[in-house]
C-alpha cells in the first residue's frame, strides 16, 4: 500500500502495510498536534520531510534502519526518533512492529516554545529507548489516554508535547531566566481552575485567560506553583472530589462527574496515583470518622 500525505508539518511517502490502528487522534480536534499508535506490516519504507517536529517510538522492530544526512542508524531493539524542522529522513524495516508517533505542527511549536520552530535547537537523532525512558513513558501515556476515550482531553497531549519540546531543545534555550506568574495572573488561574473543574481544560484556554503565550504559561506556571498545569489540575480535581466524598452528599459516580472525571474508573486511578487511596477507601474513612 502506497500513501502520500501532508499534515501537521510533515510530508510523508509511505510504502507498506498498516496491520492495525490501535488509536489515533484524528477525531479529537487537537490544534496542531497529531498522535497515532499503529502496528506496521512485515516490510516497508517511508520518506519524511519535516517542517514541524516529530517524536517516534518503535517497539520490538526486527530490523529497522533510518537514513539521515548520508548516515544509517540501524536498530533491532526499541528505539526513539526525533526529527527537527527541516529534516529529510528515510526509513526501511522488516518484520512487524508497533509504532507510536507524535507530530507537532510549526505554528503549535511556536505557541509552545515562544520561538520559531528552527530556533528551538531541536536536532534530529535516533537513540535506543533505554536511554530515553521518559520519552517512551510520555508517548505511551497519550496512547493509554486515547484508548480510554481521552478522559484528559487536550490537556495531557499539550503537556506532553510541551515537555518533549523542552527536553530536546538545546541548553542555550534553557539558560534564560525562568519567568514567574504575576500574583494577579496566579490568582486568576487558581480561581479559573477551581470554578471549572467539571469542564474540559487545556493549556490554550489557560494561557488565553491569563493573557500570556502557551510557552510562557508552561514555564511560569511550574515556577510559580511548583507543578505543571496538568499536575495541578489533576490534584485539584482529586482534592475537590475528596471533599465531596467526605461530605457524604453524593454517590461516587456523581462525585466523579462533578469533579471533572469522565467516569468512576478514571477517578479511581487518579486517586490512587495522587493519594495512594481509592475513592471507596476515602468514603470508608469518612464514615468511620463521622
N, C-alpha and C positions, 0 to 999 in steps of 0.2 A: 504494500500500500504506500503510494507516494502522496505526500501532503506538502503544501507550501502555504504558510500563513504569516501574517504580520500583526502583532498585537503587543501591548504593554512594553514597548521599547525593544522588541525582538523581531528579527526577520529569520524565519526558520524553514529549511528544506529537510523534510523527514522521509526516509525510505525504510519501512519496516512494518511490523505488526504491533498493534496495541491489544494485548490479550484481555486486559481488564482495566476499567477505570474504577479505582477504589473510592475516589472522591475528587471533586474539583469545585472551584468557586464560581463557575460560570453564572449561576443563578443568584449569587449573593449580592451582586451590585457593589462590590468593593471598589472604591475610587482609586484607579491607577495601580491596583495590586491584583495579581492572579496567582492561584496555587493549584497544583494538581498532584495526585498520588496515583500512579499507574503501574501496571505490570507490562513490560515490553517483551515482545516476542524474541525468538531464539537468535535471529540475525538482523542487523540493521545498521543504518548510518544516519548521521544528522549533520547539518551545517547551520551555524548560528552566527548572525551578525547582530551585535548588541549595541543598543543606544541607551537602554536603561541598565539595571543591574540584575543579575541572575544568580540565585543560590540553588545548587542542586545537591541531592543526596542519593547516591546509588547504593542499593543494598543487595548483597550476595551476587555480584556480577561474576560470571565465569571468566570472561576475558574482555576487558573494556579499554579502549585507547582514545585519549584526547590528543588532538594536534593543534598546537598554538605557537605562533612565531617560529615555525620550522622545527619545533621540538615535539617529540612524542612523550606522552605521560600515560603509562600503562598500569592497569590495576586488575588484580584478581581478588580484591577484598573490598569491603565497604569504603566508599570514598566520597569526598565533598568537592564540588566545583564552584568557583566564584568567578563570574565574568564581569569585567568592568565596562563602562560605556566606551564604545569604540572597538571592543574586542571582536575578532573574527576567529571562530573556533570550529573545528570539525571533530566528529567522533564516530567510532565504529564499535560494534560489540558482537559477541557470540554467546549464546545461552540466555535464557530468560532471566530477567532481574526486575526488581522493584525500583522505581524512580520517583522521588519527591522533588518538586520544583516550585520555587517562589520567584516570581518575576515582578519587578518594581519599575514602573514607567518613569521616564525622565522628570516629568513635572511633579510626580509624587516624591521622588528623591529630593528635589529642590525644596519642597514643602517640609520634608522631614529633617534635612541637613542644613537648611538655610544657605546653601551654596549651590552653584550649578553642578550637575552630575559629574562633569570631568574634573571638578576641583575637590571632590571628596577624597581623592588619593587612593580609592579602592583599586586594587590591581588584580588581574586575572591570575588564578592559582588553582592547583589541583593537589589535594592532600588526602592522606588516609583519614577516615572518620575517627580513628582512635585519637588522633592529635587535635581534633576539634569536636569533642563530645558535646559541647554546649550547642553547637550548630545542629547536630543530629537531634538533640532533645527539643530544640525550638521548632524545627520543621515537623517532627513527629507530633508535637503539641497541636499544631494547626490541623494536621490530618485527623487526629482524635476528635478535635472540636468539630470539624466538618462532618465527620461520620456520625457524631452525636447530635446532629441537627443545628450546629453552630450556635450553641447557647450563649457564647460570649459576644456574638455579633462581630462587628468590625474592630472592636477594642483589642482583642487578642492579636489578630493578624497585623494591625497597625503597630502594636507594641513590639511584636517580633521583628517586623520589617525595620523599624527604627533602631532596635537593638543590634541587628545584624549590620546595618549601615555603619553604626558607630564602632562596632567590633572590628570591622575591616577597613575603616578609614586610617589614613597614615597618622603617626604620632604627632606630626606637625599640626594636624587639625585639633588635637586634644590638649595642647598646651595653653590654649586660650583660657582666660578666666571663666569659671562656670557661673552663669547668671543665676540669680535667685528671683523668685516672685516678689513683687511689692506686697506689703501687708494687705492692701486693698484687693489685689489680684488673688492672693491666697484665700482671703475670707470669701470672696465671690465664688471661687471654685469649691471651697468647702461647703458653702450653703447650696450651691447648684447641685452638687453630687448628692447631698443629703436629701434634697427635695425631689430628686428624680431617680432614686434607687430602683423604682419599679419599672423604669423605662430603659430602652437600649441607650448606651452611652458610647461615644468613641472619641478619639483624640481630636478629630477635626472639630467636633462640637465644643469641646472644652477650650480649644485654642481660640475659636471664634468668640466664645463668651468672654474670655479674658482679654481679647484684643491683641493677641500675640500670635506669632507663627507656630506651626506644629513643632518645628525643631526647637524653638526657644522653650515651648511648653514642656517638652520631654526632659530637657536638661534642667530647667529651672524648677520644675515640679519635684524631681528627685532631690535636688539640692535643698529645697525648702521643707519637704515633708519626710525625707529620708527613704522613701519608697517610690516606685514608678506609679503613674496613674492607674495602671491595670491592677497592681497590688493593692493600692489604696481603696479602689472601688470594691474589689472582692472582699477586703476586710470590712469595709463599711457595710456591705450587704450582710455579711455574717453577723456583725455586732447588732445590727438592726433586727435581723431575724431572731437572734438570741433573746433580745428584749421582748419581742412578740411572743416567743415560746414561753418565756418565764412569766409573762402576764397571764397565760392560760386562757386567753380570749379567742384563740383561733386554732384550727387544725393545722397540722404540719404542712399539708398541701396548700392551704390558704396562705400560710406564712411564706412559703416558697414564692408564690405569685406576688405577694405584697412587697417582698424584699428584692424582686428583680431576677429571681432564678427561673429558668424555663420549666423546671419541674422539681419534684422532691428528690429525685436521683441526683441531679446536679447540685442541689443544696447540700445533700448528704456528703458528696465527695468534697465539696469546698469546705464544709465544716471540719471534716477530718484533716484536711490539709492545713487549715488555719488554726483550729482549736484542739486538734487531736481528739475530738469528741464527735459523736453523731448527734443529729438533732433530737433523736429519741432519748439519748443519754442526758442531754440538757433538760428535756422535759421531765425525766425521772428525778433529776436533782432538784428541779424547781418544786415538784410535788412533795418531795421529802422535806425540803426547806420550808414549804408553806404549812 
